[in-house]
C-alpha cells in the first residue's frame, strides 16, 4: 500500500491511508479558510479518538517532509512542495493497483483491436478508459492508449 514512487529520480514514499486523509483534509481546509486547522479540528473532522493520535500522524508527516510546522502555535501547518507534487487526492493508486488497472485497460483495447467490426460503443469504451487514466493523472499510459485509440479511429474512418 505504501509503495515507493519515482519523482524525478528521487524515490519517496506515498502517505499511508490515514496520513493521506489528514493531508487531504488540511489542504481542503486551507483552500476553504485561508489558514490551517488545529489538531482538534482535524480530530473532530476525521473522527479520531484523541488529539495525541493526530499529533503522532502530524509528527510523522513532518519527519517525512510532507508537512511543515511554521511555529509552535496553532494553525501553523503548511503542505510542502513534495506533497503538492503528488497531487494529493483520495484516489491515489499504489504501484500494484496501477499496474493491474493498466493491464485491464490493455485487455479492453486488445479485444477491441482484434474485432473485425468496431462500433461507436467500442470507441466510447476506449475513450472512457483514457479519461479514467486522466483522472488518475497516469501520464505515460494516457499517451500510449491515446495513440492506440487514434489508430483505431483512423482504421474505422478508413472503412
C-alpha positions as CSV (number, residue, x, y, z in Angstrom):
1,X,0.0,0.0,0.0
2,X,2.8,2.4,0.9
3,X,4.7,1.7,-2.3
4,X,7.7,3.9,-3.3
5,X,7.2,6.1,-6.3
6,X,9.7,7.9,-8.5
7,X,9.5,11.7,-8.6
8,X,12.2,12.9,-11.0
9,X,14.8,10.4,-9.9
10,X,14.1,10.7,-6.2
11,X,12.2,7.8,-4.6
12,X,9.7,8.9,-2.0
13,X,7.0,7.0,-0.1
14,X,3.3,7.8,-0.5
15,X,1.5,8.7,2.6
16,X,-0.4,5.9,4.4
17,X,-4.2,6.0,4.1
18,X,-4.6,7.8,7.4
19,X,-1.8,10.3,6.6
20,X,-3.4,10.9,3.2
21,X,-6.7,11.6,4.8
22,X,-5.1,14.1,7.1
23,X,-3.2,15.8,4.2
24,X,-6.4,16.0,2.1
25,X,-8.3,17.5,5.0
26,X,-5.5,20.0,5.7
27,X,-5.3,21.0,2.0
28,X,-9.1,21.4,1.7
29,X,-9.3,23.3,5.0
30,X,-6.6,25.7,3.9
31,X,-8.2,26.2,0.5
32,X,-11.5,27.0,2.1
33,X,-10.4,29.1,5.1
34,X,-7.0,30.5,4.2
35,X,-5.4,29.1,7.3
36,X,-4.6,25.6,8.6
37,X,-6.7,23.6,11.0
38,X,-5.9,22.9,14.6
39,X,-5.2,19.4,15.8
40,X,-8.6,19.4,17.5
41,X,-10.4,20.3,14.2
42,X,-8.5,17.5,12.5
43,X,-9.5,15.1,15.3
44,X,-13.2,16.1,15.0
45,X,-13.4,16.1,11.2
46,X,-11.7,12.7,10.8
47,X,-13.3,11.1,13.9
48,X,-10.0,10.3,15.8
49,X,-10.4,9.3,19.4
50,X,-7.7,11.7,20.7
51,X,-5.6,14.7,19.8
52,X,-2.5,12.6,20.5
53,X,-3.2,10.3,17.6
54,X,-3.5,13.4,15.3
55,X,-0.2,14.7,16.8
56,X,1.5,11.4,16.0
57,X,0.4,11.4,12.4
58,X,1.4,15.1,12.0
59,X,4.8,14.4,13.5
60,X,5.3,11.5,11.1
61,X,4.3,13.7,8.1
62,X,6.7,16.4,9.3
63,X,9.5,13.9,9.5
64,X,8.7,12.6,6.0
65,X,8.9,16.2,4.7
66,X,5.2,16.3,3.7
67,X,4.2,18.9,6.3
68,X,6.0,21.9,7.9
69,X,5.1,23.5,11.2
70,X,5.9,27.2,11.0
71,X,6.0,27.7,14.7
72,X,4.8,26.0,17.9
73,X,1.4,27.7,17.7
74,X,-2.0,26.6,16.5
75,X,-2.8,26.9,12.8
76,X,0.8,26.7,11.7
77,X,0.8,23.6,9.4
78,X,1.8,24.0,5.8
79,X,1.9,21.5,3.0
80,X,5.3,21.1,1.4
81,X,6.0,21.2,-2.3
82,X,6.7,17.5,-2.2
83,X,3.1,16.9,-1.2
84,X,1.7,19.2,-3.8
85,X,3.8,17.4,-6.5
86,X,2.0,14.2,-5.6
87,X,-1.3,16.0,-6.5
88,X,-2.9,14.9,-3.2
89,X,-6.1,13.0,-3.9
90,X,-8.1,10.3,-2.4
91,X,-7.8,8.1,-5.5
92,X,-4.1,7.8,-5.4
93,X,-3.1,4.3,-6.6
94,X,-0.2,2.3,-5.4
95,X,2.1,0.7,-8.0
96,X,0.5,-2.7,-7.8
97,X,-3.0,-1.3,-8.3
98,X,-1.8,1.0,-11.1
99,X,-0.3,-2.0,-12.9
100,X,-3.5,-4.0,-12.5
101,X,-5.6,-1.2,-13.9
102,X,-3.3,-0.7,-16.9
103,X,-3.4,-4.4,-17.7
104,X,-7.2,-4.4,-17.6
105,X,-7.4,-1.4,-19.9
106,X,-4.9,-3.0,-22.2
107,X,-7.1,-6.1,-22.3
108,X,-10.1,-3.9,-23.3
109,X,-8.1,-2.3,-26.0
110,X,-6.7,-5.6,-27.3
111,X,-10.2,-7.1,-27.5
112,X,-11.5,-4.1,-29.5
113,X,-8.4,-4.0,-31.8
114,X,-9.0,-7.7,-32.6
115,X,-12.6,-7.2,-33.7
116,X,-13.5,-7.2,-37.4
117,X,-16.2,-4.5,-36.9
118,X,-15.7,-1.8,-34.4
119,X,-18.8,0.2,-33.4
120,X,-19.3,3.5,-31.6
121,X,-19.7,1.7,-28.2
122,X,-16.2,0.2,-28.6
123,X,-14.8,3.7,-29.3
124,X,-16.6,5.1,-26.4
125,X,-15.3,2.3,-24.1
126,X,-11.7,3.2,-25.2
127,X,-12.3,6.9,-24.7
128,X,-13.8,6.4,-21.2
129,X,-10.8,4.2,-20.3
130,X,-8.4,7.0,-21.3
131,X,-10.5,9.6,-19.4
132,X,-10.3,7.5,-16.3
133,X,-6.5,7.4,-16.6
134,X,-6.6,11.2,-16.9
135,X,-8.5,11.5,-13.7
136,X,-5.7,9.5,-12.0
137,X,-3.0,11.6,-13.7
138,X,-1.3,8.5,-15.2
139,X,0.5,10.4,-18.0
140,X,2.5,7.6,-19.7
141,X,-0.4,5.2,-20.1
142,X,-2.5,8.1,-21.3
143,X,0.0,8.7,-24.1
144,X,0.2,5.0,-25.0
145,X,-3.6,4.3,-25.0
146,X,-4.4,7.6,-26.8
147,X,-2.1,6.6,-29.7
148,X,-3.8,3.2,-29.9
149,X,-7.2,4.9,-29.8
150,X,-6.3,7.3,-32.7
151,X,-5.0,4.3,-34.8
152,X,-8.4,2.6,-34.3
153,X,-10.3,5.7,-35.2
154,X,-8.3,6.1,-38.4
155,X,-9.0,2.4,-39.2
156,X,-12.7,2.9,-38.6
157,X,-12.8,6.1,-40.6
158,X,-10.9,4.4,-43.4
159,X,-13.7,1.8,-43.9
